[in-house]
Amino acid sequence: MRRPPPILRDIRDRASVCETKEELAQLIVEVSRELGFDYVAILHSSSLHRRGGNLIRYENYPEGWDRKLVARGEVIVDPILAIARRRSMGFLWSDALVASQLSAGQKMILDEAKRFGILQGFTVPANVPGEPEGSINFATRSTRPISRSRQHLADDIGHLAFEAARRIMGYGRSLFPILSPREREVIRWIARGKIDPDIAVIIGCGLETVRSYVKAAMRKLDVVTRAQLIEAALRLGIIDFAVTLPPF
């Protein structure tokens, strides 16, 4: 079995003993520069439109860039972060942008980034069910190609860094609500568009029993409508988007 490169072993060991955001930020800047990147941002996308003590956010972008409009309300307009929310693996910006349809506003953001010296980069999505969507972004002032080996290292280091940030911020400590198998089954059928009488026939129980399962699930997930129930179940990973797709 091949051993991980020294830089990966080093950051794994050092990140595991970081106790503050400042310590982790210093480590990530140091390692990203060792990889040949000038800038790094590790963040929850929500932190772009609202600051919060429980949101992960650190970046060392050029002064002034962090104040540029990259989010509007609850909508992420930064093209790289918008792509990251639909990816599970790290991606080179140039490759992802070629395959994406960008709005005029997103093209303007890319042009503005170039004026700040942010020319190319590599982003690692970090989306954990039940938590704000996040990413680790490595950027450079250089136009030199980012080699495959650097991309692979950035991908691994990004995941290690984000896990360390989650630990420091206290994410992953709380347990999800415990739903019974029947409650989960009912939620899945609601997500497929079934109403209570249909669900009662499908799972073989009475209508009132189905309604009791729905009420219990709503109480455990702290919601009051069925739309909120499905949103919470998706967000917490109780169900996935596969149940909302029509059969083919």
C-alpha positions in Angstrom: 0.0 0.0 0.0 1.4 3.4 -1.0 2.0 5.8 1.8 0.4 9.3 1.5 2.9 12.1 0.5 4.7 13.7 3.4 2.7 17.0 3.0 -0.5 15.0 3.6 0.8 13.2 6.7 2.1 16.5 8.0 -1.2 18.5 7.6 -3.2 15.6 9.1 -1.1 15.5 12.2 -0.9 19.3 12.6 -4.6 19.9 11.8 -5.6 17.4 14.4 -4.0 19.4 17.2 -5.3 22.9 16.0 -7.6 24.2 18.7 -8.6 27.6 17.3 -9.7 29.0 13.9 -6.6 31.2 13.8 -4.3 28.2 14.2 -6.0 26.3 11.5 -6.1 29.3 9.2 -2.3 29.8 9.6 -1.7 26.2 8.8 -3.9 26.2 5.7 -2.2 29.3 4.3 1.2 27.8 4.9 0.3 24.5 3.2 -1.6 26.2 0.3 1.5 28.3 -0.5 3.7 25.2 -0.4 1.4 23.8 -3.1 1.9 26.9 -5.2 -1.4 28.7 -4.4 -1.5 32.4 -3.4 -4.9 32.4 -1.9 -7.2 30.1 0.0 -10.8 30.3 1.3 -12.4 27.8 3.6 -16.0 28.7 4.2 -19.7 28.0 4.5 -21.4 29.7 1.6 -24.0 31.2 4.0 -21.2 33.3 5.6 -21.1 35.4 2.4 -24.5 37.0 3.2 -24.6 36.8 7.0 -21.8 36.6 9.5 -22.3 34.1 12.3 -20.3 32.7 15.1 -21.2 29.2 14.1 -20.4 29.6 10.4 -17.0 28.6 9.0 -15.3 31.4 7.1 -11.7 32.3 6.5 -10.0 33.7 3.4 -6.8 35.6 2.6 -8.0 37.0 -0.8 -6.6 40.5 -1.8 -7.9 43.3 0.3 -11.3 44.5 -1.0 -12.2 41.3 -2.8 -14.0 39.9 0.3 -16.3 42.9 0.2 -17.4 42.3 -3.4 -20.9 41.1 -4.0 -20.8 37.3 -4.2 -24.1 36.5 -2.6 -27.5 38.2 -2.8 -30.0 37.3 -0.1 -30.1 33.5 0.1 -28.9 33.2 -3.5 -25.2 32.4 -4.1 -24.2 34.3 -7.3 -20.5 33.6 -7.1 -20.1 31.2 -10.1 -17.5 28.9 -8.4 -19.6 28.4 -5.3 -22.7 27.9 -7.4 -20.9 25.1 -9.2 -19.6 23.6 -5.9 -23.0 23.1 -4.5 -23.7 20.7 -7.4 -20.4 18.8 -7.2 -19.1 16.1 -4.9 -15.4 16.1 -6.1 -12.9 18.8 -6.5 -12.8 20.7 -9.8 -10.5 23.0 -11.7 -12.2 26.3 -12.3 -11.4 26.5 -16.0 -12.9 23.1 -16.7 -16.1 23.7 -14.7 -16.7 27.2 -16.2 -16.4 25.9 -19.7 -19.2 23.5 -19.1 -21.5 26.0 -17.2 -24.0 28.5 -18.4 -23.2 31.8 -16.6 -25.4 34.8 -16.0 -24.2 38.3 -16.9 -23.7 39.0 -13.2 -21.5 35.8 -12.8 -19.4 36.8 -15.8 -18.9 40.2 -14.2 -17.7 38.6 -11.0 -15.1 36.5 -12.9 -13.9 39.7 -14.7 -13.7 41.5 -11.4 -11.7 38.6 -9.9 -9.1 38.9 -12.6 -8.7 42.6 -11.8 -7.9 41.6 -8.3 -5.3 39.0 -9.5 -7.4 35.9 -9.0 -6.8 34.1 -12.3 -7.4 30.4 -11.7 -8.0 27.9 -9.0 -9.3 24.6 -7.7 -12.3 24.1 -5.5 -13.2 21.3 -3.1 -16.9 21.0 -2.3 -17.7 20.2 1.3 -21.4 19.5 1.6 -22.5 17.6 4.8 -26.2 16.7 5.2 -27.8 18.9 7.8 -25.1 21.5 7.7 -24.5 24.7 5.6 -23.0 23.9 2.3 -19.2 24.6 2.3 -16.1 24.6 0.1 -12.4 25.0 0.2 -11.0 27.2 -2.6 -7.4 27.4 -3.7 -6.6 30.3 -6.1 -3.5 31.7 -7.8 -2.3 34.8 -9.5 -0.4 32.7 -12.1 -1.7 31.5 -15.4 0.5 28.4 -15.3 -1.6 25.2 -15.5 -2.4 23.5 -12.2 -1.0 20.0 -12.6 -3.0 16.8 -11.8 -0.7 16.1 -8.8 -1.4 19.5 -7.3 -5.1 19.1 -7.9 -5.1 15.7 -6.1 -3.2 17.1 -3.2 -5.4 20.2 -3.0 -8.5 17.9 -3.0 -7.1 15.8 -0.1 -5.8 18.7 1.9 -9.1 20.6 1.4 -11.1 17.8 2.9 -8.7 17.5 5.8 -8.9 21.2 6.5 -12.7 21.3 6.4 -13.0 18.4 8.8 -10.6 20.2 11.2 -12.7 23.4 10.9 -15.9 21.4 11.6 -14.3 19.9 14.7 -13.2 23.3 16.0 -16.6 24.8 15.3 -18.4 21.9 17.0 -20.1 20.4 14.0 -21.0 16.7 14.0 -21.4 16.5 17.8 -25.2 16.5 17.9 -27.3 13.4 16.9 -30.0 13.6 14.3 -33.6 13.0 15.5 -34.4 9.3 15.6 -37.3 8.4 13.4 -38.9 5.0 13.3 -38.7 2.9 10.1 -42.4 3.6 9.5 -42.0 7.3 9.9 -39.1 7.3 7.4 -41.2 5.2 5.0 -44.1 7.6 5.2 -41.8 10.6 4.5 -40.4 8.8 1.5 -43.9 8.3 0.1 -44.9 11.9 0.8 -41.7 13.0 -1.2 -43.0 10.9 -4.1 -46.2 12.9 -4.1 -48.5 10.4 -2.4 -51.3 11.6 -0.1 -52.3 9.9 3.2 -55.0 7.6 1.8 -52.6 6.3 -0.9 -49.9 5.8 1.7 -52.3 3.9 4.0 -53.0 1.4 1.1 -49.4 1.1 0.1 -48.0 0.3 3.6 -51.0 -1.6 4.7 -52.3 0.3 7.7 -55.2 2.7 8.6 -55.5 6.3 7.5 -55.3 7.6 11.1 -52.1 5.5 11.7 -50.5 7.2 8.7 -51.5 10.6 10.0 -50.0 9.7 13.4 -46.7 8.8 11.7 -46.7 12.2 9.9 -47.4 14.1 13.1 -44.7 12.2 15.0 -42.1 12.9 12.2 -43.1 16.6 12.2 -42.7 16.9 15.9 -39.3 15.2 15.9 -38.0 17.4 13.0 -39.6 20.5 14.6 -41.6 21.5 11.5 -45.3 22.3 10.9 -45.9 21.7 7.3 -45.3 18.8 4.9 -43.1 21.0 2.7 -40.9 21.7 5.7 -40.9 18.0 6.6 -39.5 17.1 3.2 -37.0 19.9 3.2 -35.8 18.9 6.7 -35.6 15.2 5.7 -33.5 16.1 2.6 -31.2 18.5 4.6 -30.6 15.9 7.3 -30.0 13.0 4.9 -33.0 11.1 6.1 -34.1 10.8 2.5 -32.2 11.7 -0.7 -33.2 13.3 -3.9 -33.6 9.9 -5.6 -37.1 9.6 -4.0 -38.3 12.8 -5.7 -37.2 11.6 -9.2 -39.9 10.0 -11.4 -39.2 6.4 -12.5 -37.8 5.9 -16.0 
